Amino acid sequence: MLDDKLLAILVCPEDRGPLLLVNNECLYNPRLRRAYRIEDGVPVLLVDDAVSVTDDAEHARLLERASGESG
């Protein structure tokens, strides 16, 4: 699990905006629709390794799972 202090300072390496934590499985940038994996508790914030989310249903699922954590 990622530490709250670490989450507060992590940004997308591409647009420098905030990222959403999705069930401790990835960090998601909804603006660019890019998902960054988390390996052994360490975020892999490499633009070339990010997964582009082109499917609207997957985008909505990631947003829903991310927003469910904060409430």
mmCIF file as gemmi writes it, N, C-alpha and C atoms, coordinates in Angstrom:
data_model
loop_
_atom_site.group_PDB
_atom_site.id
_atom_site.type_symbol
_atom_site.label_atom_id
_atom_site.label_alt_id
_atom_site.label_comp_id
_atom_site.label_asym_id
_atom_site.label_entity_id
_atom_site.label_seq_id
_atom_site.pdbx_PDB_ins_code
_atom_site.Cartn_x
_atom_site.Cartn_y
_atom_site.Cartn_z
_atom_site.occupancy
_atom_site.B_iso_or_equiv
_atom_site.pdbx_formal_charge
_atom_site.auth_seq_id
_atom_site.auth_asym_id
_atom_site.pdbx_PDB_model_num
ATOM 1 N N . MET Axp A 1 ? 0.837 -1.189 0 1 0 ? 1 A 1
ATOM 2 C CA . MET Axp A 1 ? 0 0 0 1 0 ? 1 A 1
ATOM 3 C C . MET Axp A 1 ? 0.878 1.247 0 1 0 ? 1 A 1
ATOM 4 N N . LEU Axp A 2 ? 0.461 2.219 -0.794 1 0 ? 2 A 1
ATOM 5 C CA . LEU Axp A 2 ? 1.246 3.438 -0.887 1 0 ? 2 A 1
ATOM 6 C C . LEU Axp A 2 ? 0.944 4.37 0.284 1 0 ? 2 A 1
ATOM 7 N N . ASP Axp A 3 ? 1.968 4.994 0.781 1 0 ? 3 A 1
ATOM 8 C CA . ASP Axp A 3 ? 1.876 5.934 1.887 1 0 ? 3 A 1
ATOM 9 C C . ASP Axp A 3 ? 1.151 7.204 1.43 1 0 ? 3 A 1
ATOM 10 N N . ASP Axp A 4 ? 0.305 7.768 2.289 1 0 ? 4 A 1
ATOM 11 C CA . ASP Axp A 4 ? -0.444 8.985 1.956 1 0 ? 4 A 1
ATOM 12 C C . ASP Axp A 4 ? 0.475 10.163 1.635 1 0 ? 4 A 1
ATOM 13 N N . LYS Axp A 5 ? 1.6 10.254 2.331 1 0 ? 5 A 1
ATOM 14 C CA . LYS Axp A 5 ? 2.542 11.348 2.066 1 0 ? 5 A 1
ATOM 15 C C . LYS Axp A 5 ? 3.144 11.213 0.668 1 0 ? 5 A 1
ATOM 16 N N . LEU Axp A 6 ? 3.437 9.981 0.279 1 0 ? 6 A 1
ATOM 17 C CA . LEU Axp A 6 ? 3.974 9.754 -1.065 1 0 ? 6 A 1
ATOM 18 C C . LEU Axp A 6 ? 2.922 10.092 -2.119 1 0 ? 6 A 1
ATOM 19 N N . LEU Axp A 7 ? 1.695 9.653 -1.891 1 0 ? 7 A 1
ATOM 20 C CA . LEU Axp A 7 ? 0.617 9.944 -2.838 1 0 ? 7 A 1
ATOM 21 C C . LEU Axp A 7 ? 0.42 11.443 -3.026 1 0 ? 7 A 1
ATOM 22 N N . ALA Axp A 8 ? 0.592 12.19 -1.97 1 0 ? 8 A 1
ATOM 23 C CA . ALA Axp A 8 ? 0.375 13.633 -2.031 1 0 ? 8 A 1
ATOM 24 C C . ALA Axp A 8 ? 1.377 14.347 -2.936 1 0 ? 8 A 1
ATOM 25 N N . ILE Axp A 9 ? 2.564 13.762 -3.124 1 0 ? 9 A 1
ATOM 26 C CA . ILE Axp A 9 ? 3.579 14.436 -3.942 1 0 ? 9 A 1
ATOM 27 C C . ILE Axp A 9 ? 3.75 13.818 -5.33 1 0 ? 9 A 1
ATOM 28 N N . LEU Axp A 10 ? 3.174 12.647 -5.549 1 0 ? 10 A 1
ATOM 29 C CA . LEU Axp A 10 ? 3.309 12.011 -6.859 1 0 ? 10 A 1
ATOM 30 C C . LEU Axp A 10 ? 2.473 12.744 -7.905 1 0 ? 10 A 1
ATOM 31 N N . VAL Axp A 11 ? 3.061 12.934 -9.075 1 0 ? 11 A 1
ATOM 32 C CA . VAL Axp A 11 ? 2.357 13.552 -10.199 1 0 ? 11 A 1
ATOM 33 C C . VAL Axp A 11 ? 2.64 12.744 -11.462 1 0 ? 11 A 1
ATOM 34 N N . CYS Axp A 12 ? 1.807 12.942 -12.451 1 0 ? 12 A 1
ATOM 35 C CA . CYS Axp A 12 ? 2.021 12.294 -13.739 1 0 ? 12 A 1
ATOM 36 C C . CYS Axp A 12 ? 3.303 12.848 -14.359 1 0 ? 12 A 1
ATOM 37 N N . PRO Axp A 13 ? 4.181 11.992 -14.847 1 0 ? 13 A 1
ATOM 38 C CA . PRO Axp A 13 ? 5.424 12.481 -15.447 1 0 ? 13 A 1
ATOM 39 C C . PRO Axp A 13 ? 5.197 13.198 -16.774 1 0 ? 13 A 1
ATOM 40 N N . GLU Axp A 14 ? 4.01 13.02 -17.357 1 0 ? 14 A 1
ATOM 41 C CA . GLU Axp A 14 ? 3.75 13.644 -18.65 1 0 ? 14 A 1
ATOM 42 C C . GLU Axp A 14 ? 3.145 15.044 -18.532 1 0 ? 14 A 1
ATOM 43 N N . ASP Axp A 15 ? 2.082 15.192 -17.72 1 0 ? 15 A 1
ATOM 44 C CA . ASP Axp A 15 ? 1.451 16.509 -17.617 1 0 ? 15 A 1
ATOM 45 C C . ASP Axp A 15 ? 1.616 17.168 -16.243 1 0 ? 15 A 1
ATOM 46 N N . ARG Axp A 16 ? 2.31 16.504 -15.329 1 0 ? 16 A 1
ATOM 47 C CA . ARG Axp A 16 ? 2.607 17.01 -13.987 1 0 ? 16 A 1
ATOM 48 C C . ARG Axp A 16 ? 1.35 17.238 -13.137 1 0 ? 16 A 1
ATOM 49 N N . GLY Axp A 17 ? 0.239 16.623 -13.519 1 0 ? 17 A 1
ATOM 50 C CA . GLY Axp A 17 ? -0.997 16.738 -12.761 1 0 ? 17 A 1
ATOM 51 C C . GLY Axp A 17 ? -1.126 15.614 -11.754 1 0 ? 17 A 1
ATOM 52 N N . PRO Axp A 18 ? -2.127 15.709 -10.867 1 0 ? 18 A 1
ATOM 53 C CA . PRO Axp A 18 ? -2.326 14.694 -9.835 1 0 ? 18 A 1
ATOM 54 C C . PRO Axp A 18 ? -2.778 13.355 -10.412 1 0 ? 18 A 1
ATOM 55 N N . LEU Axp A 19 ? -2.5 12.303 -9.662 1 0 ? 19 A 1
ATOM 56 C CA . LEU Axp A 19 ? -2.877 10.944 -10.054 1 0 ? 19 A 1
ATOM 57 C C . LEU Axp A 19 ? -3.863 10.375 -9.048 1 0 ? 19 A 1
ATOM 58 N N . LEU Axp A 20 ? -4.709 9.481 -9.521 1 0 ? 20 A 1
ATOM 59 C CA . LEU Axp A 20 ? -5.661 8.794 -8.663 1 0 ? 20 A 1
ATOM 60 C C . LEU Axp A 20 ? -5.151 7.395 -8.36 1 0 ? 20 A 1
ATOM 61 N N . LEU Axp A 21 ? -5.225 6.998 -7.106 1 0 ? 21 A 1
ATOM 62 C CA . LEU Axp A 21 ? -4.862 5.637 -6.723 1 0 ? 21 A 1
ATOM 63 C C . LEU Axp A 21 ? -6.077 4.746 -6.938 1 0 ? 21 A 1
ATOM 64 N N . VAL Axp A 22 ? -5.906 3.684 -7.715 1 0 ? 22 A 1
ATOM 65 C CA . VAL Axp A 22 ? -6.998 2.756 -8.012 1 0 ? 22 A 1
ATOM 66 C C . VAL Axp A 22 ? -6.704 1.421 -7.347 1 0 ? 22 A 1
ATOM 67 N N . ASN Axp A 23 ? -7.348 1.188 -6.187 1 0 ? 23 A 1
ATOM 68 C CA . ASN Axp A 23 ? -7.251 -0.097 -5.467 1 0 ? 23 A 1
ATOM 69 C C . ASN Axp A 23 ? -5.828 -0.605 -5.287 1 0 ? 23 A 1
ATOM 70 N N . ASN Axp A 24 ? -4.889 0.283 -5.105 1 0 ? 24 A 1
ATOM 71 C CA . ASN Axp A 24 ? -3.478 -0.105 -4.952 1 0 ? 24 A 1
ATOM 72 C C . ASN Axp A 24 ? -2.961 -0.957 -6.101 1 0 ? 24 A 1
ATOM 73 N N . GLU Axp A 25 ? -3.632 -0.908 -7.258 1 0 ? 25 A 1
ATOM 74 C CA . GLU Axp A 25 ? -3.16 -1.668 -8.413 1 0 ? 25 A 1
ATOM 75 C C . GLU Axp A 25 ? -2.49 -0.772 -9.444 1 0 ? 25 A 1
ATOM 76 N N . CYS Axp A 26 ? -2.92 0.511 -9.478 1 0 ? 26 A 1
ATOM 77 C CA . CYS Axp A 26 ? -2.301 1.441 -10.417 1 0 ? 26 A 1
ATOM 78 C C . CYS Axp A 26 ? -2.583 2.868 -9.994 1 0 ? 26 A 1
ATOM 79 N N . LEU Axp A 27 ? -1.835 3.781 -10.583 1 0 ? 27 A 1
ATOM 80 C CA . LEU Axp A 27 ? -2.092 5.208 -10.46 1 0 ? 27 A 1
ATOM 81 C C . LEU Axp A 27 ? -2.644 5.648 -11.808 1 0 ? 27 A 1
ATOM 82 N N . TYR Axp A 28 ? -3.727 6.422 -11.788 1 0 ? 28 A 1
ATOM 83 C CA . TYR Axp A 28 ? -4.427 6.752 -13.027 1 0 ? 28 A 1
ATOM 84 C C . TYR Axp A 28 ? -4.498 8.254 -13.242 1 0 ? 28 A 1
ATOM 85 N N . ASN Axp A 29 ? -4.191 8.673 -14.463 1 0 ? 29 A 1
ATOM 86 C CA . ASN Axp A 29 ? -4.328 10.057 -14.879 1 0 ? 29 A 1
ATOM 87 C C . ASN Axp A 29 ? -5.562 10.128 -15.78 1 0 ? 29 A 1
ATOM 88 N N . PRO Axp A 30 ? -6.694 10.602 -15.261 1 0 ? 30 A 1
ATOM 89 C CA . PRO Axp A 30 ? -7.913 10.634 -16.068 1 0 ? 30 A 1
ATOM 90 C C . PRO Axp A 30 ? -7.878 11.677 -17.181 1 0 ? 30 A 1
ATOM 91 N N . ARG Axp A 31 ? -7.02 12.676 -17.055 1 0 ? 31 A 1
ATOM 92 C CA . ARG Axp A 31 ? -6.932 13.702 -18.093 1 0 ? 31 A 1
ATOM 93 C C . ARG Axp A 31 ? -6.331 13.141 -19.378 1 0 ? 31 A 1
ATOM 94 N N . LEU Axp A 32 ? -5.286 12.346 -19.232 1 0 ? 32 A 1
ATOM 95 C CA . LEU Axp A 32 ? -4.616 11.75 -20.389 1 0 ? 32 A 1
ATOM 96 C C . LEU Axp A 32 ? -5.031 10.301 -20.611 1 0 ? 32 A 1
ATOM 97 N N . ARG Axp A 33 ? -5.831 9.765 -19.662 1 0 ? 33 A 1
ATOM 98 C CA . ARG Axp A 33 ? -6.263 8.359 -19.71 1 0 ? 33 A 1
ATOM 99 C C . ARG Axp A 33 ? -5.064 7.417 -19.765 1 0 ? 33 A 1
ATOM 100 N N . ARG Axp A 34 ? -4.163 7.619 -18.819 1 0 ? 34 A 1
ATOM 101 C CA . ARG Axp A 34 ? -2.976 6.767 -18.7 1 0 ? 34 A 1
ATOM 102 C C . ARG Axp A 34 ? -2.935 6.135 -17.325 1 0 ? 34 A 1
ATOM 103 N N . ALA Axp A 35 ? -2.638 4.837 -17.304 1 0 ? 35 A 1
ATOM 104 C CA . ALA Axp A 35 ? -2.523 4.099 -16.039 1 0 ? 35 A 1
ATOM 105 C C . ALA Axp A 35 ? -1.072 3.688 -15.847 1 0 ? 35 A 1
ATOM 106 N N . TYR Axp A 36 ? -0.57 3.937 -14.651 1 0 ? 36 A 1
ATOM 107 C CA . TYR Axp A 36 ? 0.801 3.571 -14.284 1 0 ? 36 A 1
ATOM 108 C C . TYR Axp A 36 ? 0.734 2.444 -13.258 1 0 ? 36 A 1
ATOM 109 N N . ARG Axp A 37 ? 1.411 1.351 -13.521 1 0 ? 37 A 1
ATOM 110 C CA . ARG Axp A 37 ? 1.34 0.192 -12.63 1 0 ? 37 A 1
ATOM 111 C C . ARG Axp A 37 ? 2.121 0.436 -11.34 1 0 ? 37 A 1
ATOM 112 N N . ILE Axp A 38 ? 1.786 -0.37 -10.348 1 0 ? 38 A 1
ATOM 113 C CA . ILE Axp A 38 ? 2.496 -0.364 -9.079 1 0 ? 38 A 1
ATOM 114 C C . ILE Axp A 38 ? 3.066 -1.761 -8.893 1 0 ? 38 A 1
ATOM 115 N N . GLU Axp A 39 ? 4.385 -1.859 -8.758 1 0 ? 39 A 1
ATOM 116 C CA . GLU Axp A 39 ? 5.068 -3.146 -8.579 1 0 ? 39 A 1
ATOM 117 C C . GLU Axp A 39 ? 5.669 -3.218 -7.184 1 0 ? 39 A 1
ATOM 118 N N . ASP Axp A 40 ? 5.239 -4.192 -6.417 1 0 ? 40 A 1
ATOM 119 C CA . ASP Axp A 40 ? 5.75 -4.382 -5.051 1 0 ? 40 A 1
ATOM 120 C C . ASP Axp A 40 ? 5.679 -3.103 -4.229 1 0 ? 40 A 1
ATOM 121 N N . GLY Axp A 41 ? 4.586 -2.355 -4.395 1 0 ? 41 A 1
ATOM 122 C CA . GLY Axp A 41 ? 4.4 -1.129 -3.636 1 0 ? 41 A 1
ATOM 123 C C . GLY Axp A 41 ? 5.125 0.083 -4.175 1 0 ? 41 A 1
ATOM 124 N N . VAL Axp A 42 ? 5.767 -0.058 -5.339 1 0 ? 42 A 1
ATOM 125 C CA . VAL Axp A 42 ? 6.531 1.044 -5.93 1 0 ? 42 A 1
ATOM 126 C C . VAL Axp A 42 ? 5.876 1.464 -7.258 1 0 ? 42 A 1
ATOM 127 N N . PRO Axp A 43 ? 5.444 2.724 -7.364 1 0 ? 43 A 1
ATOM 128 C CA . PRO Axp A 43 ? 4.853 3.189 -8.613 1 0 ? 43 A 1
ATOM 129 C C . PRO Axp A 43 ? 5.894 3.244 -9.733 1 0 ? 43 A 1
ATOM 130 N N . VAL Axp A 44 ? 5.514 2.766 -10.899 1 0 ? 44 A 1
ATOM 131 C CA . VAL Axp A 44 ? 6.387 2.808 -12.07 1 0 ? 44 A 1
ATOM 132 C C . VAL Axp A 44 ? 5.893 3.97 -12.933 1 0 ? 44 A 1
ATOM 133 N N . LEU Axp A 45 ? 6.476 5.144 -12.71 1 0 ? 45 A 1
ATOM 134 C CA . LEU Axp A 45 ? 6.017 6.355 -13.379 1 0 ? 45 A 1
ATOM 135 C C . LEU Axp A 45 ? 6.862 6.666 -14.611 1 0 ? 45 A 1
ATOM 136 N N . LEU Axp A 46 ? 6.835 5.755 -15.549 1 0 ? 46 A 1
ATOM 137 C CA . LEU Axp A 46 ? 7.545 5.921 -16.813 1 0 ? 46 A 1
ATOM 138 C C . LEU Axp A 46 ? 6.517 6.073 -17.924 1 0 ? 46 A 1
ATOM 139 N N . VAL Axp A 47 ? 6.581 7.172 -18.653 1 0 ? 47 A 1
ATOM 140 C CA . VAL Axp A 47 ? 5.607 7.437 -19.715 1 0 ? 47 A 1
ATOM 141 C C . VAL Axp A 47 ? 5.567 6.288 -20.711 1 0 ? 47 A 1
ATOM 142 N N . ASP Axp A 48 ? 6.711 5.756 -21.072 1 0 ? 48 A 1
ATOM 143 C CA . ASP Axp A 48 ? 6.761 4.674 -22.062 1 0 ? 48 A 1
ATOM 144 C C . ASP Axp A 48 ? 6.132 3.379 -21.559 1 0 ? 48 A 1
ATOM 145 N N . ASP Axp A 49 ? 6.034 3.195 -20.248 1 0 ? 49 A 1
ATOM 146 C CA . ASP Axp A 49 ? 5.452 1.984 -19.675 1 0 ? 49 A 1
ATOM 147 C C . ASP Axp A 49 ? 3.984 2.148 -19.29 1 0 ? 49 A 1
ATOM 148 N N . ALA Axp A 50 ? 3.448 3.361 -19.407 1 0 ? 50 A 1
ATOM 149 C CA . ALA Axp A 50 ? 2.054 3.61 -19.042 1 0 ? 50 A 1
ATOM 150 C C . ALA Axp A 50 ? 1.12 2.916 -20.032 1 0 ? 50 A 1
ATOM 151 N N . VAL Axp A 51 ? -0.049 2.542 -19.523 1 0 ? 51 A 1
ATOM 152 C CA . VAL Axp A 51 ? -1.064 1.901 -20.357 1 0 ? 51 A 1
ATOM 153 C C . VAL Axp A 51 ? -2.098 2.961 -20.731 1 0 ? 51 A 1
ATOM 154 N N . SER Axp A 52 ? -2.323 3.135 -22.027 1 0 ? 52 A 1
ATOM 155 C CA . SER Axp A 52 ? -3.348 4.063 -22.491 1 0 ? 52 A 1
ATOM 156 C C . SER Axp A 52 ? -4.708 3.403 -22.373 1 0 ? 52 A 1
ATOM 157 N N . VAL Axp A 53 ? -5.648 4.133 -21.792 1 0 ? 53 A 1
ATOM 158 C CA . VAL Axp A 53 ? -7.006 3.625 -21.619 1 0 ? 53 A 1
ATOM 159 C C . VAL Axp A 53 ? -7.883 4.293 -22.687 1 0 ? 53 A 1
ATOM 160 N N . THR Axp A 54 ? -8.207 3.536 -23.728 1 0 ? 54 A 1
ATOM 161 C CA . THR Axp A 54 ? -9 4.086 -24.827 1 0 ? 54 A 1
ATOM 162 C C . THR Axp A 54 ? -10.473 3.725 -24.709 1 0 ? 54 A 1
ATOM 163 N N . ASP Axp A 55 ? -10.779 2.705 -23.94 1 0 ? 55 A 1
ATOM 164 C CA . ASP Axp A 55 ? -12.154 2.248 -23.777 1 0 ? 55 A 1
ATOM 165 C C . ASP Axp A 55 ? -12.874 3.106 -22.735 1 0 ? 55 A 1
ATOM 166 N N . ASP Axp A 56 ? -14.024 3.675 -23.112 1 0 ? 56 A 1
ATOM 167 C CA . ASP Axp A 56 ? -14.775 4.526 -22.195 1 0 ? 56 A 1
ATOM 168 C C . ASP Axp A 56 ? -15.249 3.772 -20.955 1 0 ? 56 A 1
ATOM 169 N N . ALA Axp A 57 ? -15.626 2.519 -21.113 1 0 ? 57 A 1
ATOM 170 C CA . ALA Axp A 57 ? -16.087 1.716 -19.968 1 0 ? 57 A 1
ATOM 171 C C . ALA Axp A 57 ? -14.949 1.481 -18.98 1 0 ? 57 A 1
ATOM 172 N N . GLU Axp A 58 ? -13.749 1.213 -19.474 1 0 ? 58 A 1
ATOM 173 C CA . GLU Axp A 58 ? -12.585 1.011 -18.599 1 0 ? 58 A 1
ATOM 174 C C . GLU Axp A 58 ? -12.233 2.318 -17.888 1 0 ? 58 A 1
ATOM 175 N N . HIS Axp A 59 ? -12.297 3.416 -18.597 1 0 ? 59 A 1
ATOM 176 C CA . HIS Axp A 59 ? -12.043 4.731 -18 1 0 ? 59 A 1
ATOM 177 C C . HIS Axp A 59 ? -13.027 4.973 -16.846 1 0 ? 59 A 1
ATOM 178 N N . ALA Axp A 60 ? -14.306 4.723 -17.083 1 0 ? 60 A 1
ATOM 179 C CA . ALA Axp A 60 ? -15.334 4.913 -16.053 1 0 ? 60 A 1
ATOM 180 C C . ALA Axp A 60 ? -15.103 3.973 -14.87 1 0 ? 60 A 1
ATOM 181 N N . ARG Axp A 61 ? -14.692 2.733 -15.14 1 0 ? 61 A 1
ATOM 182 C CA . ARG Axp A 61 ? -14.424 1.759 -14.073 1 0 ? 61 A 1
ATOM 183 C C . ARG Axp A 61 ? -13.27 2.235 -13.193 1 0 ? 61 A 1
ATOM 184 N N . LEU Axp A 62 ? -12.21 2.719 -13.811 1 0 ? 62 A 1
ATOM 185 C CA . LEU Axp A 62 ? -11.058 3.221 -13.045 1 0 ? 62 A 1
ATOM 186 C C . LEU Axp A 62 ? -11.447 4.424 -12.188 1 0 ? 62 A 1
ATOM 187 N N . LEU Axp A 63 ? -12.232 5.337 -12.747 1 0 ? 63 A 1
ATOM 188 C CA . LEU Axp A 63 ? -12.684 6.498 -11.979 1 0 ? 63 A 1
ATOM 189 C C . LEU Axp A 63 ? -13.548 6.071 -10.806 1 0 ? 63 A 1
ATOM 190 N N . GLU Axp A 64 ? -14.438 5.129 -11.029 1 0 ? 64 A 1
ATOM 191 C CA . GLU Axp A 64 ? -15.321 4.667 -9.968 1 0 ? 64 A 1
ATOM 192 C C . GLU Axp A 64 ? -14.533 3.98 -8.853 1 0 ? 64 A 1
ATOM 193 N N . ARG Axp A 65 ? -13.58 3.14 -9.22 1 0 ? 65 A 1
ATOM 194 C CA . ARG Axp A 65 ? -12.789 2.427 -8.221 1 0 ? 65 A 1
ATOM 195 C C . ARG Axp A 65 ? -11.897 3.393 -7.454 1 0 ? 65 A 1
ATOM 196 N N . ALA Axp A 66 ? -11.414 4.445 -8.098 1 0 ? 66 A 1
ATOM 197 C CA . ALA Axp A 66 ? -10.578 5.433 -7.42 1 0 ? 66 A 1
ATOM 198 C C . ALA Axp A 66 ? -11.413 6.274 -6.47 1 0 ? 66 A 1
ATOM 199 N N . SER Axp A 67 ? -12.579 6.704 -6.895 1 0 ? 67 A 1
ATOM 200 C CA . SER Axp A 67 ? -13.391 7.568 -6.048 1 0 ? 67 A 1
ATOM 201 C C . SER Axp A 67 ? -13.958 6.803 -4.858 1 0 ? 67 A 1
ATOM 202 N N . GLY Axp A 68 ? -14.137 5.503 -5.003 1 0 ? 68 A 1
ATOM 203 C CA . GLY Axp A 68 ? -14.649 4.68 -3.919 1 0 ? 68 A 1
ATOM 204 C C . GLY Axp A 68 ? -13.679 4.577 -2.754 1 0 ? 68 A 1
ATOM 205 N N . GLU Axp A 69 ? -12.405 4.799 -2.98 1 0 ? 69 A 1
ATOM 206 C CA . GLU Axp A 69 ? -11.399 4.692 -1.92 1 0 ? 69 A 1
ATOM 207 C C . GLU Axp A 69 ? -11.431 5.887 -0.989 1 0 ? 69 A 1
ATOM 208 N N . SER Axp A 70 ? -11.733 7.061 -1.534 1 0 ? 70 A 1
ATOM 209 C CA . SER Axp A 70 ? -11.65 8.266 -0.72 1 0 ? 70 A 1
ATOM 210 C C . SER Axp A 70 ? -12.89 8.487 0.129 1 0 ? 70 A 1
ATOM 211 N N . GLY Axp A 71 ? -14.023 7.803 -0.211 1 0 ? 71 A 1
ATOM 212 C CA . GLY Axp A 71 ? -15.257 8.065 0.521 1 0 ? 71 A 1
ATOM 213 C C . GLY Axp A 71 ? -15.454 7.059 1.508 1 0 ? 71 A 1
